[in-house]
Amino acid sequence: MSLAERVAVVLVEPLYEENIGYVARVMKNFGVKRLIIVKPRCKIGLEAIKRSMHARDVLEGARLVDSFEEVIREFDLVIGTTGKHGKKFTQVRRFMTPERLAKRLAEYRGTVAIVFGREDRGLTNAELALCDGVVTIPANPEYPILNLSHAVAVILYEVFKACGSKPELPRPSMPRREEVDVLLKYLYSLVLTLWGSERRAEKAVLMMKRMLSSCLIGAEDVRMLLGVFRESYERLAERRRE
């Protein structure tokens, strides 16, 4: 699949219609056409069209949806973005750089959603936890928050460099969303059975999501892990019943 077919930009509750137009323009600059907008807090009219310039087709082809969860079910890999990764390490905001994300996308097939948060408050921790991975643009720590369209430009530039101008080569297949969901389900059940802690199980699942999104792991790797987790859980459950 081409970059235009594989990658989508998702805007969550954007506040300014001008920014939506600028994002459409940047997307066309780097060969990305799929724009999904979750519950916009502004109209999408003349101002957005003006700012989109020659990317009006991207803007007019944008799809509006009512929930972030609807987007997640549609893509094999969902990457959230944040300018605030905190001073302390947390799994929720465990991040990779745009370069690392681009390398990841260059190695695998599959559909990818890159999610950008609200101009005024970004993505929530709950929304980031739903994402498979998180990307942060390194910037001045005194003022690390970029304008929405600038952030889109930086990330898509790196992705385009890594994926947009290379010939299509054989690559390992990317795990399907359904396979990853089953893997995470068994991991959760296994940790819960071992330690009886929902918090520990949730943390393990989040850690695994971050690892899968940032490491070069293909469908075969996921199936192997799934087999290990499923067999371990089922044997442990059977032993406890005895």
C-alpha positions in Angstrom: 0.0 0.0 0.0 1.1 3.6 -0.7 1.6 6.1 2.1 -1.7 7.8 1.1 -3.5 4.5 1.6 -1.7 3.4 4.8 -1.5 6.6 6.9 -4.3 8.8 8.3 -4.2 11.9 10.4 -6.7 12.1 13.2 -7.6 15.4 14.8 -9.4 15.2 18.1 -11.9 18.0 18.9 -10.0 20.7 17.0 -10.8 24.2 18.1 -9.8 26.4 15.1 -11.0 26.0 11.6 -7.8 27.7 10.2 -5.7 24.9 11.8 -7.8 22.2 10.0 -7.1 23.9 6.7 -3.4 24.2 7.4 -3.2 20.5 8.4 -4.9 19.5 5.2 -2.2 21.5 3.3 0.6 19.9 5.2 -0.9 16.4 4.6 -0.9 17.0 0.8 2.8 18.2 1.0 3.8 14.8 2.3 1.5 12.5 0.3 -1.1 11.8 3.0 -4.8 12.1 2.1 -6.9 10.5 4.9 -8.1 13.0 7.4 -10.4 12.0 10.2 -11.8 14.6 12.6 -13.3 13.6 15.9 -16.1 16.0 17.2 -14.7 19.3 15.9 -15.5 22.3 18.1 -15.6 24.6 15.1 -17.3 24.8 11.7 -15.2 23.7 8.7 -16.0 26.3 6.1 -14.4 29.1 4.1 -11.5 29.8 6.5 -10.4 26.2 6.4 -10.7 26.1 2.6 -8.6 29.3 2.3 -5.8 27.8 4.5 -5.8 24.5 2.7 -4.7 26.1 -0.6 -4.3 23.3 -3.1 -5.3 20.6 -0.6 -9.0 21.4 -0.8 -9.5 17.8 -1.9 -8.0 16.5 1.3 -10.3 18.8 3.3 -13.4 17.9 1.4 -12.6 14.3 1.8 -12.2 14.5 5.6 -14.4 12.2 7.6 -16.1 13.3 10.8 -16.7 10.8 13.6 -18.3 11.0 17.0 -15.8 9.1 19.1 -12.1 8.3 19.4 -12.8 4.6 20.0 -14.4 4.4 16.6 -11.1 5.4 15.0 -9.0 2.9 17.1 -11.0 -0.1 15.8 -10.3 0.9 12.2 -6.5 0.9 12.2 -3.7 -1.7 12.8 -1.6 0.8 14.7 -2.7 4.0 16.5 -0.1 6.5 17.5 -0.9 9.4 19.9 1.0 12.6 20.1 1.9 14.7 23.1 4.1 17.7 23.9 3.9 16.9 27.6 5.7 13.7 28.5 6.3 14.7 32.2 9.3 14.8 34.4 8.7 11.3 35.7 8.7 8.1 33.6 5.1 6.7 33.1 3.9 4.0 30.7 1.1 6.1 29.5 3.4 8.8 28.2 6.3 6.5 27.3 7.3 8.0 24.0 9.3 7.6 20.8 10.7 10.4 18.6 9.3 11.1 15.1 12.4 9.5 13.6 11.8 6.3 15.6 8.2 6.3 14.5 9.2 6.8 10.8 11.6 3.8 11.0 8.9 1.7 12.5 6.5 2.6 9.7 9.1 2.0 7.0 9.6 -1.6 8.1 6.0 -2.8 8.2 2.8 -2.9 6.3 -0.5 -2.0 7.8 -2.8 0.9 8.4 -1.7 3.7 10.8 -3.5 6.5 12.5 -1.5 9.4 13.9 -3.6 11.2 16.4 -3.2 14.9 17.3 -5.0 16.4 20.3 -6.8 19.5 21.1 -5.0 22.8 20.6 -5.8 23.9 24.2 -5.2 20.7 26.1 -3.9 17.9 23.9 -4.9 14.3 24.4 -5.9 13.1 27.8 -4.1 10.3 29.7 -7.1 8.1 29.0 -6.9 8.7 25.3 -3.2 8.2 25.2 -3.7 4.9 27.1 -5.9 3.7 24.2 -3.1 4.4 21.7 -0.6 1.7 20.8 2.3 4.2 21.0 3.1 7.8 21.7 5.3 10.2 19.8 6.9 13.4 21.1 8.7 16.1 19.0 11.9 17.1 20.9 11.7 20.9 21.5 12.7 23.6 23.9 11.6 22.4 27.4 10.7 25.9 28.3 8.1 25.9 25.5 7.7 22.4 24.0 4.1 22.8 22.6 4.0 23.3 18.8 1.2 24.7 16.8 -1.0 21.9 15.6 -0.2 22.1 11.9 3.6 22.5 12.7 3.5 19.3 14.7 1.7 17.5 11.9 4.4 18.8 9.5 7.3 17.6 11.6 6.0 14.1 12.0 4.8 13.7 8.4 8.1 14.9 7.1 9.9 12.2 9.0 7.4 9.6 7.8 7.6 10.8 4.2 11.5 10.6 4.3 11.4 7.0 5.6 8.4 5.7 3.6 7.3 8.1 0.8 10.0 8.0 -1.7 11.4 4.4 -1.5 10.5 1.6 -3.8 8.1 -1.0 -2.4 10.1 -3.8 -0.9 9.0 -7.1 0.6 8.3 -6.5 4.3 7.1 -8.6 7.2 3.3 -8.3 7.6 2.1 -6.1 10.4 -0.1 -7.8 13.1 -3.8 -7.3 12.7 -5.7 -5.3 15.3 -7.7 -8.4 16.3 -4.5 -10.4 16.9 -3.0 -7.7 19.1 -6.3 -7.4 21.1 -6.3 -11.1 21.8 -2.7 -11.0 22.8 -3.4 -8.2 25.3 -6.4 -10.0 26.6 -4.4 -13.1 27.5 -1.6 -11.0 29.0 -4.1 -9.2 31.2 -5.7 -12.6 32.3 -2.2 -14.1 33.0 -1.0 -11.2 35.1 -4.3 -11.0 37.0 -4.2 -14.7 37.7 -0.5 -14.6 38.9 -0.8 -11.5 41.1 -4.5 -10.8 41.6 -4.0 -7.1 40.8 -6.0 -5.4 38.2 -3.7 -2.4 38.4 -0.7 -4.6 37.7 -2.5 -6.3 34.8 -3.4 -2.9 33.3 0.1 -1.7 33.6 1.5 -4.8 31.9 -1.0 -4.4 29.0 0.0 -0.8 28.5 3.7 -1.7 28.6 3.2 -4.3 26.0 1.3 -1.9 23.7 4.1 0.6 23.9 6.7 -2.2 23.2 4.7 -3.4 20.2 4.3 0.0 18.7 8.0 1.0 19.0 9.8 -2.3 18.3 10.1 -4.0 14.9 7.6 -6.7 15.7 5.6 -8.5 13.0 2.6 -10.7 12.8 4.6 -13.9 13.4 6.1 -12.4 16.5 2.7 -11.5 17.9 1.4 -15.0 17.2 4.3 -16.5 19.0 3.8 -14.3 22.0 0.1 -15.0 21.9 0.7 -18.7 22.0 3.0 -18.4 25.0 0.6 -16.2 26.9 -2.4 -18.3 26.1 -0.7 -21.6 26.9 0.7 -20.2 30.2 -2.7 -18.8 31.2 -4.6 -22.0 30.4 -2.1 -24.3 32.2 -2.0 -22.0 35.3 -5.8 -21.8 35.4 -6.1 -25.6 35.1 -3.5 -26.1 37.8 -5.4 -23.8 40.1 -8.7 -25.6 39.5 -7.0 -28.9 40.5 
